[in-house]
Amino acid sequence: MQTKLRTDVGIDKIKDQLMSKVDTTDPIEVEKVGRYLRNIEMYRRMERTVKEEGVSVTVENGNQSYIKSHPLLAEMNKVNAAIINIEKTFNFIGGDDGDKPNHTAEDLI
């Protein structure tokens, strides 16, 4: 039997890790961390709401009734895209940048 992998890491842990990888004297990088964390919190609130209410909702319009996807699903996609975009802009200090290629000005020649 496999143990279930928890993906809902605490915001404080994410903040600590990000702050340890960015230049905390750079106000732009610190602001990015803040925006990143706010977006994660917003996404999680929307996720809880959708989980409670279901992925589809019934809309009543006069004597018509129809089912559509939960309106927060589209908003969750937008917030997720914002999270990913912020991730791409972090300037991590030290260590390995993982998948980011290490280019120099000489590569342009």
C-alpha positions as CSV (number, residue, x, y, z in Angstrom):
1,M,0.0,0.0,0.0
2,Q,1.4,3.4,-1.0
3,T,1.4,6.3,1.4
4,K,-0.5,9.3,0.2
5,L,1.7,12.2,-0.9
6,R,0.6,15.5,0.7
7,T,0.8,18.4,-1.8
8,D,-0.8,21.0,0.4
9,V,2.4,22.4,1.9
10,G,2.0,25.1,4.5
11,I,2.3,28.7,3.3
12,D,5.0,29.4,6.0
13,K,7.1,26.6,4.6
14,I,6.8,27.9,1.0
15,K,7.6,31.4,2.2
16,D,10.7,30.2,4.2
17,Q,12.0,28.3,1.2
18,L,11.5,31.1,-1.3
19,M,13.0,33.7,1.0
20,S,16.0,31.5,1.5
21,K,16.5,31.4,-2.3
22,V,16.0,35.1,-3.2
23,D,17.9,38.2,-2.4
24,T,15.9,39.5,0.5
25,T,17.5,43.0,0.1
26,D,15.9,43.3,-3.3
27,P,12.4,44.7,-2.7
28,I,11.2,43.5,-6.1
29,E,12.1,39.9,-5.3
30,V,10.5,40.2,-1.8
31,E,7.3,41.6,-3.5
32,K,7.2,38.7,-5.9
33,V,7.3,36.3,-2.9
34,G,4.4,38.1,-1.3
35,R,2.3,38.1,-4.5
36,Y,3.1,34.4,-5.1
37,L,2.0,33.5,-1.6
38,R,-1.2,35.6,-1.9
39,N,-2.1,33.9,-5.1
40,I,-1.5,30.5,-3.5
41,E,-3.8,31.4,-0.6
42,M,-6.5,32.7,-3.1
43,Y,-6.2,29.5,-5.1
44,R,-6.6,27.4,-2.0
45,R,-9.7,29.3,-0.9
46,M,-11.3,28.9,-4.3
47,E,-10.4,25.2,-4.3
48,R,-12.1,24.7,-0.9
49,T,-15.2,26.4,-2.1
50,V,-15.4,24.3,-5.3
51,K,-14.8,21.2,-3.2
52,E,-17.7,22.1,-0.9
53,E,-20.1,23.2,-3.6
54,G,-19.1,20.8,-6.4
55,V,-17.6,21.4,-9.8
56,S,-21.0,22.1,-11.4
57,V,-23.8,24.4,-10.3
58,T,-27.5,24.6,-11.2
59,V,-28.6,27.9,-12.6
60,E,-32.2,28.9,-12.3
61,N,-33.5,31.5,-14.8
62,G,-37.2,31.9,-14.5
63,N,-38.7,28.5,-15.3
64,Q,-35.5,27.4,-17.0
65,S,-32.9,25.4,-15.2
66,Y,-29.5,24.3,-16.4
67,I,-26.2,23.0,-15.1
68,K,-22.9,24.7,-15.8
69,S,-19.4,24.4,-14.5
70,H,-18.6,26.2,-11.3
71,P,-17.6,29.9,-12.1
72,L,-14.6,29.6,-9.8
73,L,-13.0,27.0,-12.0
74,A,-12.2,29.6,-14.7
75,E,-10.8,31.9,-12.0
76,M,-8.7,29.1,-10.5
77,N,-7.1,28.6,-14.0
78,K,-6.3,32.4,-14.1
79,V,-4.8,32.4,-10.6
80,N,-2.8,29.2,-11.5
81,A,-1.4,30.9,-14.6
82,A,-0.4,33.9,-12.4
83,I,1.4,31.6,-10.0
84,I,3.3,29.9,-12.8
85,N,4.2,33.3,-14.3
86,I,5.5,34.6,-11.0
87,E,7.6,31.4,-10.6
88,K,9.2,32.0,-13.9
89,T,10.4,35.5,-12.9
90,F,12.1,34.6,-9.6
91,N,15.9,35.3,-9.6
92,F,17.2,32.6,-7.3
93,I,20.6,33.2,-5.7
94,G,23.3,30.5,-5.5
95,G,22.8,26.9,-6.1
96,D,21.6,25.1,-9.2
97,D,18.9,26.8,-11.3
98,G,17.6,23.4,-12.4
99,D,16.2,23.5,-15.9
100,K,17.3,27.1,-16.6
101,P,20.1,27.2,-19.1
102,N,23.1,29.2,-18.1
103,H,23.6,31.7,-21.0
104,T,26.2,34.4,-21.3
105,A,26.5,37.4,-23.6
106,E,29.0,35.4,-25.7
107,D,26.2,33.0,-26.6
108,L,24.7,35.8,-28.7
109,I,27.7,36.1,-30.9
